[in-house]
Amino acid sequence: MLLVTSLALHSCNFKDDSGAESSSMGSFTAESDTLLVLRNSQYDLTLTLPKSIMTAESKFQFRESFGDAELYVHPSFHVYISKEDTELSEIKKELQSDGLFSRIFTVESDGELFYQSTLPDGTEIGFGWVKSLSEPGLKMILRLDSQGNYSKQDVRTIQKHMKTLSIL
């Protein structure tokens, strides 16, 4: 029992690649994972991603001019995280009112939208995803970069990995 307690306490102090420390009881990272930490006056977030998907250009940063956080792993994994009270129904209306693209929503749940964009001639452009996260007194929206071109598999991979996002 002492060994288990010792291992649990030791594994709660993680460092990301920049050396910033984070404490998260109940979050365990494998040696093959990278713990990303974004802490400033606006955001206090952690995210665990496999090192195998990281690139030299990968970044997790606060974008001061936009007031949101950007997670760029590679061109097929680019997410913006913003604190906002916007409801998914409002975001869906915005997407539907786009004058150029039409959207087919294939997944609509309480906290998530998954859709495919098409041009008026029927050309399929790619897939999109929006997720709402709520904590007491805080609501965040996760969105794919609107300029990105995401396959269905890209979006499924992003969904899977964004489940490790923790709001501290």
C-alpha positions, 0 to 999 in steps of 0.5 A: 500500500505504501508503494502504491501511495508513493507512486501515485504522489510521484506521478502527480507532479508532471512537467511539460516540455518547457519545464512548467510544472502541473499538479493533477490528482488522478491524471497519469501520463505515460512516458510516451505522452506530453503534458501541455500546460497553459496557465495565465490570467485567462486560462488554466488548462492542461492537455495530454497528447501522445508524443508520436503526434507532436511536431516541431511546430506544435504549440499550445498558447494564449492568443492575446489579440483574440482572447482565446487559446490555440492548440496547433499540433499539425495541419490536421489537428488545429483547435481553438478554445475560447471562454464564451457563453455561446450555445451550440444551437447559436453556433449551428445557426451561424454555420447554417446561415453561411452563404457559401457552404451548406452543412450536414450535421451528422452528430448533434448532442448536448455538448457537441456538433459534428458536420460536413461542409459542402459547396453549392455544386455538391463538392464535399469540402471536409468535416468540422467539429464544435464542442461545449465544455461547462464547469461551474461558473465557466463555459468553453467552446472548442472549435476546429480552425475554420481554414483547415481541411479535415477528414472524418478520421482527423476529426475523430482523432481530435475528439479522442485526444481533446477528451484529455483537456482539463480545466483547472 
